[in-house]
């Protein structure tokens, strides 16, 4: 699933290729991606407009139109965005196709149809309605500490709670836990103050590293667990140690039982 680093990559991609171009045609290939709007109305609203600004909050990408409405993208499990010059290059699972007056195209591709697009008038109001938490890349330490105070949930569950901290999903939660040497099932109230500080700093380090490498797992540092999250995967710090899996919040979680030991009380 595209998480914060992937969506940040999409944001920069749109910034580079698709801003300030007049929209000539809009085609909805599959209406299942639309939320609270008809195909005809959606297509007619976008005609002759331009994308003049982008914002990313967590896993959501917002494109501001020249009439000050916002186009919302959520990418579900398999979503992506492509800009191309020839219709023959249209991706196989294109659900929304925008043609600009320069005859180039922007496509929202979403194979499994778990993502969506939506038009909204007020970004802050929409964010409040869906209870979207502070962006994981920009949350202040003060706010972070306030929000985890008195929480007793497992640390990975807290990291993935989009109402608390938006942008971190299954994969990067595993990485953050691994880099801080915290067991992902550790109750967050049992983690020491020193480790909490380390956890906060590691969130931005891991996410910024992923953004720097454009979310290309093959380029991640050799000590990162993400490229090893697979059946029979080994700990990147010592190949003699096998990674283990457990379920947390319904998600398969990878960890090293040697480097991520669970503790019973705060140290």
C-alpha atoms as one frame of an Amber mdcrd trajectory, in Angstrom:
protein
   0.000   0.000   0.000   1.332   3.487  -0.821   2.336   5.116   2.442   3.645
   8.608   3.186   6.936   8.309   1.216   5.178   6.957  -1.877   2.507   9.653
  -1.781   5.181  12.320  -1.296   6.817  10.953  -4.443   3.496  11.285  -6.293
   3.123  14.850  -5.012   6.522  15.871  -6.343   5.774  14.079  -9.588   2.584
  16.093 -10.086   4.400  19.291  -9.095   7.000  18.658 -11.777   4.770  17.517
 -14.620   1.150  18.523 -14.241   0.758  21.935 -12.583  -0.602  24.990 -14.402
  -1.810  23.107 -17.451  -5.339  23.624 -18.710  -7.538  20.544 -18.657  -9.084
  19.734 -22.040 -10.945  16.495 -21.312 -11.734  14.305 -18.306 -12.657  10.641
 -18.589 -13.772   8.393 -15.740 -12.913   4.825 -16.698 -14.565   3.309 -13.622
 -17.111   5.107 -11.467 -16.230   3.012  -8.390 -13.416   5.459  -7.629 -15.805
   8.415  -7.246 -17.090   9.545  -3.867 -20.328  11.520  -3.523 -20.417  12.840
  -7.072 -21.706  11.691 -10.441 -19.428  10.916 -13.355 -20.949  13.717 -15.458
 -20.661  16.359 -12.732 -17.101  15.370 -11.873 -15.970  15.566 -15.483 -17.733
  18.879 -16.101 -16.272  20.576 -12.992 -12.679  19.780 -13.985 -12.999  20.943
 -17.593 -10.941  24.051 -18.481  -9.381  24.221 -15.031  -5.770  23.841 -13.911
  -4.042  22.262 -10.948  -2.330  25.173  -9.244  -1.075  23.664  -5.985  -0.550
  20.317  -4.282  -0.578  19.264  -0.653   0.081  15.937   0.974  -1.261  15.011
   4.395  -0.407  11.496   5.446  -1.429   9.139   2.654  -3.733  11.686   1.002
  -2.799  13.856  -1.965  -4.724  17.089  -2.517  -4.636  19.007  -5.815  -6.064
  22.528  -5.735  -7.992  23.567  -8.798  -8.062  27.065 -10.234 -11.607  27.534
  -8.839 -10.217  26.753  -5.335 -11.889  23.361  -5.060  -9.601  20.446  -4.235
  -9.262  17.096  -5.950  -8.523  14.413  -3.348  -6.578  11.269  -4.185  -6.362
   8.250  -1.924  -4.379   5.368  -3.341  -5.719   2.352  -1.493  -3.579  -0.758
  -1.929  -2.401  -0.315  -5.518  -2.892   3.307  -6.564  -0.436   5.343  -8.604
  -0.243   8.398 -10.854   1.247   8.555 -14.337   1.937  11.430 -16.710   2.518
  10.537 -20.353   2.406  11.917 -23.890   0.884   9.099 -25.915  -2.425   7.405
 -25.180  -0.765   4.088 -25.988   1.186   4.585 -22.744  -1.956   4.656 -20.620
  -1.524   2.197 -17.719  -3.556  -1.000 -17.685  -5.708  -0.049 -14.717  -6.350
   3.618 -15.480  -9.497   4.756 -13.673  -9.300   8.507 -14.271  -7.747  10.027
 -17.382  -7.102  13.753 -17.686  -5.998  15.256 -20.982  -4.354  18.683 -20.958
  -4.370  21.240 -23.745  -0.748  20.333 -24.544  -2.147  16.848 -25.387  -0.317
  15.178 -22.500  -2.176  12.995 -20.019  -2.422  12.393 -16.299  -3.815   9.042
 -15.179  -4.917   7.737 -11.801  -4.177   4.013 -11.920  -5.704   1.723  -9.289
  -5.803  -1.983 -10.033  -7.784  -3.217  -7.014 -10.133  -0.216  -6.793  -9.560
   0.326  -3.074  -8.535   3.948  -3.632 -10.757   6.869  -4.561 -10.920  10.413
  -5.904 -13.165  13.100  -4.504 -13.891  16.791  -4.984 -14.055  18.977  -1.873
 -14.456  22.682  -1.231 -12.550  23.061   2.012  -9.449  21.022   2.797  -9.380
  21.745   6.527 -13.073  20.926   6.919 -12.609  17.642   5.063  -9.601  16.766
   7.197 -11.684  17.375  10.319 -14.561  15.272   8.958 -12.376  12.220   8.346
 -10.421  12.859  11.571  -7.092  12.817   9.779  -4.299  13.095  12.315  -1.148
  15.174  12.207   1.218  14.343   9.376   3.895  11.942  10.604   6.635  13.958
   8.944   5.701  17.276  10.524   4.225  16.534  13.945   6.053  18.404  16.698
   7.643  16.522  19.552   5.382  18.303  22.020   2.237  17.207  20.186   3.588
  13.689  19.736   4.235  13.305  23.464   0.835  14.764  24.326  -0.934  12.346
  22.004   0.760   9.211  23.300   0.311  10.189  26.936  -1.796   7.562  28.729
  -2.079   5.374  25.641  -1.656   1.685  26.333  -1.941   0.229  22.820   0.855
  -1.657  21.092   3.429   0.704  19.637   2.833  -0.450  16.067  -0.924   0.046
  16.444  -0.288   3.591  17.674   2.029   4.357  14.746  -0.546   3.109  12.229
  -3.504   4.947  13.775  -4.308   7.524  11.083  -6.440   9.557  13.495  -3.384
  10.012  15.713  -0.538  10.121  13.212  -1.246  10.109   9.492   0.978   8.548
   6.871   2.552   5.489   8.486   1.280   2.091   7.418   2.320  -1.499   7.896
   5.696  -1.406   6.155   7.153   1.770   7.637   5.799   1.002  11.105   7.877
  -2.185  11.010  10.935  -0.204   9.946  10.515   2.422  12.633  10.150  -0.245
  15.311  13.183  -2.108  14.008  15.395   0.975  13.860  14.499   1.861  17.447
  14.898  -1.784  18.564  11.362  -1.785  19.967   9.188  -4.883  19.804   6.173
  -3.921  17.652   3.754  -5.464  20.174   5.277  -3.532  23.082   2.632  -1.437
  24.876   3.655   2.148  24.283   3.211   3.038  27.961   5.927   0.505  28.821
   8.552   2.238  26.709  11.155   4.369  28.474  11.277   8.128  28.047  14.617
   7.765  26.287  13.177   5.245  23.843  10.126   7.445  23.209  12.472  10.286
  22.244  14.311   7.903  19.946  11.024   6.712  18.471   9.962  10.270  17.664
  13.277  11.050  15.951  13.310   7.757  14.075   9.923   8.435  12.492  11.270
  11.409  10.544  14.604   9.702   9.827  12.977   6.630   8.281  10.385   8.591
   6.312  12.910  11.107   4.984  15.272   8.294   4.022  12.483   6.599   2.083
  11.589   9.869   0.359  15.245  10.482  -0.540  15.385   7.080  -2.254  11.979
   7.694  -3.867  10.506   4.714  -2.020  12.729   2.313  -3.969  13.269  -0.547
  -1.521  16.326  -1.805  -3.398  18.168   1.427  -2.561  17.428   1.531   1.161
  20.338   1.340   3.619  21.629  -2.178   4.191  20.532  -2.079   7.835  16.873
  -1.515   6.875  14.417  -4.337   7.452  12.005  -3.456   4.621  13.892  -5.308
   1.841  13.941  -8.385   4.106  10.207  -8.441   4.912   9.439 -11.729   3.190
   9.129 -15.430   3.874  12.384 -16.787   5.294  13.750 -13.251   5.593  16.804
 -12.641   7.761  17.717  -9.820  10.105  19.780  -7.260   8.159  22.071  -6.864
  11.168  22.862 -10.560  11.394  21.815 -13.036   8.725  21.976 -15.865  11.277
  18.820 -14.465  12.874  15.502 -15.214  11.164  12.787 -12.593  11.110   9.544
 -13.566  12.830   5.976 -12.554  12.030   2.975 -11.799  14.200  -0.383 -10.133
  13.568  -0.915  -6.643  14.948  -4.096  -4.740  14.142  -4.801  -7.384  11.540
  -1.546  -6.771   9.694   1.397  -9.115   9.218   4.278  -7.685  11.225   7.959
  -8.501  10.719  10.490  -8.144  13.520  13.763  -9.571  14.801  13.282 -11.366
  18.149  16.963 -10.853  18.975  17.161  -7.110  18.409  13.554  -6.274  19.356
  12.864  -7.808  22.730   9.626  -7.173  24.550   9.917  -5.737  28.068   7.410
  -6.017  30.919   7.854  -2.617  32.499   9.166   0.821  31.715  12.907   1.161
  32.291
